[in-house]
Amino acid sequence: MSLQKFMLTEIQSEVLGYLEDHPHAFDTVDGIRQWWLLRRLAQYSTDRVQTAIDQLVETGFIETRLLDDGRCAYCCCTDHNSNYRLHA
């Protein structure tokens, strides 16, 4: 597995783990990077977090919500609310 793919999987696992602990949470990519991935903030670029989030949206693990200001926020997908963890 390449380092980039490993980092994306790691980000995705942390996002899904956060949602497991906080099932009603939703936030923008910047908020996810700042608050959900707090302990590893320096390691993850906004672009890398966005890529990981986009993949989770594509696979149906999380949903996109459009905010009034036009930004996207992300939250738990109700179809997967009992199985957040990625299986490698």
Secondary structure, 3 states (H helix, E strand, C coil): CCHHHHHHHHHHHHHHHHHHHCCCCEECHHHHHHHHCHHHCCCCCHHHHHHHHHHHHHCCCEEEEECCCCCEEEEECHHHCCCCCCCC
